[in-house]
Amino acid sequence: MGFLSNLLDALTADGGDVCSVSDSDVPSGSGGINREGYSYGQLRRCPIIPEVLRGISNSVARQWAEECNRRNSSGFVMRRVDGEYCFDGLHVGPKVKLPSPDEIRRRLGRSLTAEAVREVSYGLLREEIARQTGLSVSQSASIIGAMLDCVPHEDISGYVYMVPNWAHRWFRHRGYVSRVLS
């Protein structure tokens, strides 16, 4: 995490590879994301929308969502790192270090598929969410999608974390799975 944070700080200081997106654009499509019709300008300042916040019943998950909104209150700026969208600033809750691509390849062997890699990484995230919330691993899956309206994102930096669905689906990207399968 330190390396990525330092890299993002350096990009910010140098202007970085900022993705130009109009605040008036409205993320939509991809399975009905942002049915509420919020503009990108609104979402980058409040990534976890009020409608979602009202439905968060777990106190730890609520803290994660509120922290994400506080961190982005002045406006998240999408950047590219090594040509890939960097969702780090939009993360919600814990960040979990993933096994190295070589370690995943060894672990999965002939079963190496995108689905198998995701099963490992999503499982690690669910386990950490369960540990931090006191819920079961199966219940933690509902926190990700149903409660927070997020999705696991496997970052090319080798971490998995939750990001809001609207961003993950709108900013099409390659990530950790692509790195493992290449």
ABEGO torsion letter per residue (X at the ends): XAAAAAAAAAAAAAGEBBBBBBAABBBBEGGGBGAAGBBAAAAAABABBAAAAAABABAAAAAAAAAAAAAAAAEBBBBBBGGBBBAAAABBEBBBBBBBAAAAAAAAEAABBAAAAAAAAAAAAAAAAAAAAGBBAAAAAAAAAAAAGBBBBBBAAGBBBBBBAAAAAABBBBBAAAAAAX
